[in-house]
Amino acid sequence: MSTTPNIGLNLAQRLDRASGQLAGGHVDWLAALRRGARARFDEIGVPGVRDEDWKYTNIAPALRDLPGPVLADEVVFDSARVGMMVAALPGLDGQSPAIVFVDGHFVPGLSRLQALARGVSVSSLRELLGRDPGRLQGRLGKFLPPTAHGLIALNSAFLDDGAVVEISEGIVCERPMHLVFVSTRRNEAFVSQPRNVIVAGGGSSALVVEHYIGEEGARALTNTVSEIELGRGAAFGHVRLQREPQSAFHVARLQVEQGEGSSFSSHAFGLGAALSRTEVAVTLSGENAECTLHGLYAVHGKQHVDHHTMVDHAAPRTRSNQLYKGVLDDDSRGVFTGRVLVRPMAQQIKAVQTNPVLLLGDGAMAETRPQLEIYADDVACNHGASIGRISEEAMFYLRSRGIEPREARRLMVYGFAAEVVESLVPEALRESIGALIGTHVGTLRAGERVA
């Protein structure tokens, strides 16, 4: 249901300006996909708070300035400044491959694709649709549910650029691949809609890191979709680092389809933006597939962060483990909705879901909704959630050993958050993201107010 009667129509009309310049305009199957998505958006509009899945997250503020598209020939930025931002990203060393997009468009000069392993291809979606669109036919939108909300339909209706990662069967990637999305400060609010497609062949092993960052003051709405398909026995790791400025808004969907015996490990970090929502939807469609979903959201001020997970156990002997932790300071708000579905034929299932939240600010609020929907009888499923504050006893213990109050609180908060980071591999990535999280939680304002 639309947030207001005209907001979806007005947004779509702004985006229509880009229609004539979208990638692959000459491709019939792509035009049909876009038309179907636009019809879907015209039918349902943008989601509103009367939609059960969005009842705690009001997207209207992100659309208030009616953000418009940025065309490819309108991308103008300070390459030195953006280059420094990219170079400072955690885990991105001089040897790691990276593909960089600025305001939704591929920038070859900032990308580094020479270090790719044999059997691995990383391309710009726009470039690939112009050169060899048949490689994406049947893949774009293949696993996105037709009932998905309007912002996903909007992404499909106006998809133009993003990263395409293809990993051949049996290939083992030694280094992470980085997908970097930068929003710049422009005169007007704008919308960026990256569309990423990742295909990991059977028996392959790889790690992809998605970074979302921006210049201070960037008034961007990032509406991104990543589709991941894992072949039989593939082992795939995925990391999302959302650190956009508090002038920005962020909506993301990660759609994953797992084949037999595959494993998927996800780490989602929500630290930035005025309002953000990250959806992770995984379908375990092959026997003995397993997924691990870890997340950490740590926000302050009046930031609003929403994580929504859906794990569909569609085959027997599949396993899932979810751990999402929240740290909320000042008047911030955190939302977690986690759903596990076990289908009737999916016996011998194991599923665990946990959502502990730490409240630091007096005005901070948490909403947590773990959900189990089970239609089989041979299962082991459990879920839990907790909301609390820093233990006064633990604080007393640290202070009695000469640790200053601010440092004691920082240690407590980092210790709470560190569990999500500790499962990251490789070690270099774990250390760099751990340092980032340590710095971030150390600047939360409740820690500065301790007497």
C-alpha positions as CSV (number, residue, x, y, z in Angstrom):
1,M,0.0,0.0,0.0
2,S,1.4,3.4,-0.9
3,T,2.5,5.8,1.8
4,T,0.5,8.6,0.2
5,P,-1.8,8.4,-2.8
6,N,0.6,10.2,-5.2
7,I,4.1,9.6,-3.8
8,G,4.7,6.5,-5.8
9,L,3.4,8.1,-9.0
10,N,5.5,11.2,-8.5
11,L,8.6,9.1,-7.9
12,A,8.1,6.9,-11.0
13,Q,7.5,10.0,-13.1
14,R,10.8,11.5,-12.0
15,L,12.6,8.2,-12.9
16,D,10.9,8.1,-16.3
17,R,13.4,10.8,-17.3
18,A,16.0,8.1,-17.5
19,S,14.0,5.5,-19.5
20,G,15.5,6.4,-22.8
21,Q,19.1,6.0,-21.6
22,L,18.8,2.7,-19.6
23,A,21.1,-0.1,-20.5
24,G,20.0,-2.7,-23.0
25,G,17.1,-0.7,-24.4
26,H,17.1,-2.7,-27.6
27,V,16.8,-6.1,-25.8
28,D,13.2,-7.5,-26.0
29,W,13.3,-9.7,-22.9
30,L,14.8,-6.9,-20.8
31,A,12.1,-4.5,-22.0
32,A,9.4,-7.0,-21.0
33,L,11.0,-7.4,-17.6
34,R,11.0,-3.7,-17.1
35,R,7.4,-3.3,-18.2
36,G,6.2,-6.0,-15.9
37,A,8.0,-4.5,-13.0
38,R,6.6,-1.0,-13.8
39,A,3.1,-2.4,-13.9
40,R,3.7,-4.1,-10.6
41,F,4.9,-0.8,-9.1
42,D,2.0,1.1,-10.5
43,E,-0.3,-1.5,-8.8
44,I,1.2,-1.5,-5.3
45,G,3.3,1.7,-5.1
46,V,5.8,2.2,-2.3
47,P,5.3,0.3,0.9
48,G,3.6,2.0,3.8
49,V,3.3,1.5,7.6
50,R,-0.1,-0.2,7.1
51,D,1.8,-3.0,5.3
52,E,2.6,-5.6,8.1
53,D,6.2,-6.0,7.0
54,W,6.8,-2.2,7.1
55,K,4.7,-1.3,10.2
56,Y,7.7,0.0,12.1
57,T,9.6,1.6,9.2
58,N,8.1,4.7,7.5
59,I,9.9,5.2,4.1
60,A,8.1,8.5,3.4
61,P,10.9,10.8,4.7
62,A,13.2,9.2,2.1
63,L,10.8,10.3,-0.7
64,R,9.9,13.7,0.6
65,D,12.4,15.5,-1.6
66,L,11.3,13.5,-4.7
67,P,14.7,12.2,-5.6
68,G,15.4,11.9,-9.3
69,P,17.8,9.7,-11.3
70,V,21.4,10.6,-12.1
71,L,22.1,9.9,-15.8
72,A,25.5,8.5,-16.9
73,D,26.6,11.8,-18.4
74,E,25.6,13.7,-15.3
75,V,28.1,12.0,-13.0
76,V,30.6,14.6,-11.9
77,F,32.8,14.2,-8.8
78,D,36.2,14.9,-7.3
79,S,38.1,11.8,-8.3
80,A,40.9,12.4,-5.8
81,R,38.6,12.7,-2.9
82,V,36.4,9.7,-3.9
83,G,39.6,7.7,-4.6
84,M,40.8,8.4,-1.0
85,M,37.4,7.2,0.3
86,V,37.7,4.0,-1.6
87,A,41.3,3.4,-0.7
88,A,40.4,3.7,3.0
89,L,37.7,1.0,2.9
90,P,38.2,-1.9,5.4
91,G,39.7,-5.0,3.9
92,L,40.5,-3.4,0.6
93,D,44.2,-3.8,0.1
94,G,46.3,-3.2,-2.9
95,Q,45.9,-6.8,-4.2
96,S,42.1,-7.2,-3.9
97,P,39.9,-6.7,-6.9
98,A,37.3,-4.0,-6.7
99,I,34.6,-2.6,-9.0
100,V,33.5,1.0,-8.1
101,F,30.2,2.8,-8.9
102,V,29.6,6.5,-8.2
103,D,26.0,7.7,-8.0
104,G,24.9,4.4,-9.5
105,H,27.3,4.3,-12.5
106,F,30.5,2.3,-13.1
107,V,33.8,4.2,-12.9
108,P,36.6,2.2,-14.6
109,G,39.3,4.6,-13.4
110,L,38.6,3.8,-9.7
111,S,38.1,0.1,-10.3
112,R,40.7,-2.6,-10.1
113,L,39.8,-5.7,-12.0
114,Q,43.2,-6.9,-13.1
115,A,43.7,-9.1,-10.0
116,L,40.8,-11.4,-10.7
117,A,41.4,-15.1,-10.4
118,R,41.2,-17.3,-13.5
119,G,37.7,-18.5,-14.0
120,V,36.2,-15.3,-12.4
121,S,34.5,-12.5,-14.2
122,V,33.4,-9.1,-12.7
123,S,31.6,-6.8,-15.1
124,S,29.5,-3.7,-15.1
125,L,25.8,-4.7,-15.7
126,R,25.4,-1.8,-18.1
127,E,28.4,-2.8,-20.1
128,L,27.4,-6.5,-20.2
129,L,23.8,-5.7,-21.3
130,G,25.2,-3.7,-24.2
131,R,27.8,-6.3,-25.2
132,D,26.3,-9.7,-24.4
133,P,22.8,-9.5,-22.9
134,G,22.1,-13.2,-23.5
135,R,24.3,-14.0,-20.5
136,L,21.8,-12.4,-18.2
137,Q,18.6,-13.6,-19.8
138,G,16.8,-15.8,-17.3
139,R,19.0,-14.7,-14.4
140,L,17.8,-11.1,-13.8
141,G,14.9,-11.4,-11.4
142,K,14.9,-15.2,-11.6
143,F,14.4,-15.7,-7.9
144,L,12.8,-12.5,-6.7
145,P,9.2,-13.3,-5.6
146,P,6.5,-11.7,-7.7
147,T,4.8,-10.4,-4.5
148,A,7.9,-8.5,-3.4
149,H,7.3,-4.9,-2.4
150,G,7.2,-1.9,-4.6
151,L,10.7,-0.6,-4.1
152,I,12.1,-3.9,-5.5
153,A,9.7,-3.6,-8.5
154,L,11.0,0.0,-8.9
155,N,14.6,-1.3,-9.0
156,S,13.7,-3.8,-11.7
157,A,11.7,-1.2,-13.7
158,F,14.7,1.1,-14.0
159,L,17.7,-1.2,-13.6
160,D,20.7,0.2,-15.4
161,D,24.0,-0.6,-13.7
162,G,25.6,-2.7,-11.0
163,A,28.0,-5.5,-10.6
164,V,27.9,-8.9,-12.3
165,V,30.1,-11.5,-10.7
166,E,30.4,-14.9,-12.3
167,I,32.5,-17.7,-10.7
168,S,33.1,-20.9,-12.7
169,E,32.7,-24.3,-11.2
170,G,35.4,-25.5,-8.9
171,I,37.2,-22.1,-8.7
172,V,38.6,-21.1,-5.3
173,C,39.1,-17.3,-4.9
174,E,41.9,-16.5,-2.5
175,R,41.0,-12.8,-2.1
176,P,37.7,-11.1,-1.4
177,M,36.1,-9.2,-4.3
178,H,34.8,-5.7,-3.4
179,L,31.7,-4.0,-4.8
180,V,31.9,-0.3,-3.9
181,F,29.0,2.1,-4.2
182,V,29.7,5.8,-3.5
183,S,27.1,8.6,-3.2
184,T,28.3,12.1,-3.7
185,R,27.0,15.5,-2.6
186,R,24.9,16.9,-5.4
187,N,22.6,20.0,-5.7
188,E,19.5,17.9,-5.6
189,A,18.4,14.7,-3.9
190,F,18.7,11.7,-6.1
191,V,18.0,8.0,-6.2
192,S,20.6,5.3,-7.0
193,Q,19.4,1.8,-7.9
194,P,22.3,-0.7,-8.2
195,R,21.4,-4.2,-9.4
196,N,24.0,-6.9,-8.7
197,V,24.0,-10.4,-10.0
198,I,26.3,-13.0,-8.5
199,V,26.5,-16.6,-9.7
200,A,28.8,-19.1,-7.9
201,G,29.3,-22.3,-9.8
202,G,29.2,-25.8,-8.2
203,G,32.1,-26.5,-5.9
204,S,33.4,-22.9,-6.0
205,S,34.5,-20.8,-3.1
206,A,34.5,-17.0,-2.8
207,L,33.8,-14.0,-0.7
208,V,32.2,-10.7,-1.9
209,V,32.1,-7.5,0.1
210,E,29.6,-4.8,-0.7
211,H,30.4,-1.3,0.6
212,Y,27.9,1.6,0.7
213,I,29.5,4.9,1.5
214,G,29.0,8.6,0.7
215,E,30.2,12.1,1.0
216,E,28.9,14.1,4.0
217,G,25.7,15.8,3.0
218,A,24.9,13.5,0.1
219,R,21.1,13.4,-0.2
220,A,20.8,10.0,-1.8
221,L,18.3,7.3,-1.7
222,T,20.0,4.0,-2.4
223,N,17.6,1.3,-3.5
224,T,19.7,-1.7,-4.2
225,V,19.0,-5.4,-5.1
226,S,21.6,-8.2,-5.1
227,E,20.7,-11.6,-6.5
228,I,23.0,-14.6,-5.6
229,E,22.8,-18.1,-7.0
230,L,24.9,-20.8,-5.5
231,G,25.5,-24.1,-7.3
232,R,25.8,-27.5,-5.8
233,G,28.5,-27.6,-3.1
234,A,29.5,-23.9,-3.5
235,A,30.8,-22.1,-0.4
236,F,30.1,-18.4,-0.5
237,G,30.6,-15.6,1.9
238,H,28.9,-12.2,1.7
239,V,29.6,-9.0,3.7
240,R,27.6,-5.8,3.6
241,L,29.0,-2.6,5.1
242,Q,26.4,0.2,5.0
243,R,28.1,3.4,6.3
244,E,26.3,6.1,4.3
245,P,26.0,9.6,5.8
246,Q,23.1,10.6,7.9
247,S,21.7,12.8,5.1
248,A,21.1,9.6,3.1
249,F,18.6,6.8,3.0
250,H,19.1,3.1,2.2
251,V,16.9,0.2,1.2
252,A,18.4,-3.1,0.2
253,R,17.3,-6.6,-0.8
254,L,19.7,-9.6,-0.8
255,Q,18.0,-12.6,-2.6
256,V,19.9,-15.9,-2.3
257,E,19.1,-19.3,-3.9
258,Q,21.1,-22.2,-2.6
259,G,21.7,-25.5,-4.4
260,E,22.4,-28.9,-2.8
261,G,25.2,-29.0,-0.3
262,S,26.0,-25.3,-0.6
263,S,26.9,-23.0,2.2
264,F,26.2,-19.3,2.5
265,S,27.6,-17.0,5.2
266,S,26.3,-13.5,5.5
267,H,27.5,-10.6,7.6
268,A,25.4,-7.4,7.4
269,F,26.6,-4.2,9.2
270,G,24.2,-1.3,9.5
271,L,26.0,1.8,10.8
272,G,24.9,4.7,8.7
273,A,22.1,6.6,6.9
274,A,19.2,8.5,8.5
275,L,17.0,5.5,7.7
276,S,18.0,2.1,6.4
277,R,16.3,-1.2,5.8
278,T,18.2,-4.3,4.8
279,E,16.3,-7.5,3.7
280,V,18.1,-10.9,3.4
281,A,15.9,-13.6,1.9
282,V,17.5,-17.1,1.5
283,T,15.9,-20.1,-0.1
284,L,17.6,-23.5,0.8
285,S,16.3,-25.3,-2.2
286,G,18.8,-28.2,-2.2
287,E,19.3,-30.9,0.4
288,N,22.0,-30.4,3.0
289,A,22.3,-26.7,2.2
290,E,23.1,-24.4,5.1
291,C,23.2,-20.7,5.8
292,T,24.6,-18.5,8.5
293,L,23.2,-15.0,8.8
294,H,25.0,-12.6,11.1
295,G,24.2,-8.9,11.5
296,L,25.2,-5.9,13.7
297,Y,23.4,-2.6,13.7
298,A,24.8,0.2,15.8
299,V,23.3,3.7,15.5
300,H,22.7,6.9,17.4
301,G,21.0,10.3,17.3
302,K,17.6,9.8,15.5
303,Q,18.8,7.1,13.1
304,H,16.4,4.3,12.2
305,V,17.7,0.9,11.2
306,D,15.6,-2.1,10.1
307,H,16.8,-5.6,9.3
308,H,14.4,-8.1,7.8
309,T,15.4,-11.7,7.3
310,M,13.5,-14.6,5.6
311,V,14.9,-18.2,5.5
312,D,12.9,-20.7,3.5
313,H,13.8,-24.3,4.3
314,A,12.4,-25.7,1.0
315,A,14.4,-29.0,1.1
316,P,15.1,-31.7,3.7
317,R,18.2,-31.7,6.0
318,T,18.9,-28.0,5.6
319,R,20.3,-25.8,8.4
320,S,20.2,-22.1,9.3
321,N,21.6,-20.0,12.0
322,Q,20.8,-16.3,12.5
323,L,22.4,-13.9,15.0
324,Y,21.6,-10.2,14.7
325,K,22.8,-7.8,17.4
326,G,21.7,-4.2,17.9
327,V,23.3,-1.3,19.8
328,L,21.0,1.7,20.0
329,D,22.1,5.1,21.5
330,D,20.3,8.4,22.0
331,D,16.9,8.4,20.4
332,S,17.6,5.9,17.7
333,R,15.4,3.1,16.8
334,G,16.2,-0.5,15.7
335,V,13.9,-3.0,14.1
336,F,14.5,-6.7,13.5
337,T,12.0,-9.1,11.9
338,G,13.3,-12.6,11.3
339,R,11.1,-15.3,9.7
340,V,11.9,-19.0,9.3
341,L,9.7,-21.0,7.0
342,V,9.8,-24.9,7.1
343,R,7.9,-26.4,4.2
344,P,5.9,-29.7,4.6
345,M,8.4,-31.9,2.8
346,A,11.4,-30.4,4.5
347,Q,12.1,-32.8,7.3
348,Q,15.2,-33.0,9.6
349,I,15.6,-29.3,9.8
350,K,17.7,-27.3,12.2
351,A,17.1,-23.6,12.6
352,V,18.3,-21.1,15.2
353,Q,17.5,-17.4,15.4
354,T,18.6,-14.9,18.0
355,N,18.3,-11.1,18.4
356,P,19.9,-9.5,21.5
357,V,19.7,-5.7,21.6
358,L,21.7,-3.3,23.9
359,L,20.0,0.0,24.7
360,L,22.4,2.8,25.6
361,G,20.3,6.0,25.2
362,D,17.3,6.8,27.4
363,G,15.2,7.5,24.3
364,A,16.4,4.5,22.2
365,M,13.7,2.0,21.1
366,A,13.9,-1.6,19.8
367,E,11.3,-3.7,18.0
368,T,12.1,-7.4,17.6
369,R,9.9,-9.9,15.9
370,P,11.4,-13.4,15.6
371,Q,8.9,-15.7,13.7
372,L,8.7,-19.5,13.0
373,E,6.3,-21.0,10.5
374,I,6.7,-24.8,10.5
375,Y,4.8,-27.3,8.4
376,A,6.9,-30.4,9.1
377,D,7.3,-32.5,12.3
378,D,10.9,-33.7,12.3
379,V,12.5,-30.3,13.1
380,A,14.7,-28.6,15.7
381,C,13.9,-24.9,15.6
382,N,14.2,-22.2,18.2
383,H,14.3,-18.5,18.4
384,G,14.9,-15.8,21.1
385,A,15.2,-12.1,21.6
386,S,16.4,-9.9,24.5
387,I,16.5,-6.2,25.1
388,G,18.6,-4.7,27.9
389,R,21.1,-2.2,29.2
390,I,24.7,-2.4,30.3
391,S,25.1,-4.4,33.5
392,E,25.9,-2.2,36.4
393,E,27.7,-5.1,38.1
394,A,30.0,-5.5,35.1
395,M,30.7,-1.8,35.1
396,F,31.5,-1.9,38.8
397,Y,33.9,-4.8,38.2
398,L,35.8,-2.9,35.5
399,R,35.9,0.3,37.4
400,S,37.1,-1.4,40.5
401,R,40.2,-2.4,38.5
402,G,41.0,1.1,37.6
403,I,39.4,1.4,34.2
404,E,37.9,4.8,33.5
405,P,34.1,4.9,33.1
406,R,34.1,5.8,29.4
407,E,36.7,3.1,28.6
408,A,34.8,0.6,30.7
409,R,31.6,1.3,28.8
410,R,33.4,1.1,25.4
411,L,34.8,-2.3,26.3
412,M,31.4,-3.5,27.3
413,V,29.8,-2.4,24.1
414,Y,32.5,-3.7,21.9
415,G,32.5,-7.0,23.7
416,F,28.8,-7.3,23.0
417,A,29.3,-6.4,19.3
418,A,32.4,-8.4,18.7
419,E,30.7,-11.8,18.5
420,V,29.3,-10.9,15.1
421,V,32.8,-9.8,13.8
422,E,34.7,-12.8,15.2
423,S,33.2,-15.3,12.7
424,L,34.5,-13.3,9.7
425,V,37.2,-14.7,7.5
426,P,39.9,-14.1,6.3
427,E,41.8,-12.7,9.2
428,A,42.8,-9.5,7.5
429,L,39.2,-8.6,6.8
430,R,38.1,-9.6,10.4
431,E,40.8,-7.3,11.9
432,S,40.0,-4.3,9.7
433,I,36.2,-4.5,10.2
434,G,36.8,-5.2,13.9
435,A,38.9,-2.0,14.1
436,L,36.1,-0.1,12.3
437,I,33.5,-1.4,14.7
438,G,35.6,-0.6,17.7
439,T,36.0,3.0,16.6
440,H,32.4,3.3,15.8
441,V,31.0,2.0,19.1
442,G,33.6,4.1,20.9
443,T,32.1,7.3,19.5
444,L,28.5,6.5,20.5
445,R,27.3,9.5,22.6
446,A,26.1,7.6,25.6
447,G,29.7,6.5,26.2
448,E,30.7,10.2,26.2
449,R,28.2,11.2,28.8
450,V,29.3,8.7,31.4
451,A,30.4,10.6,34.5
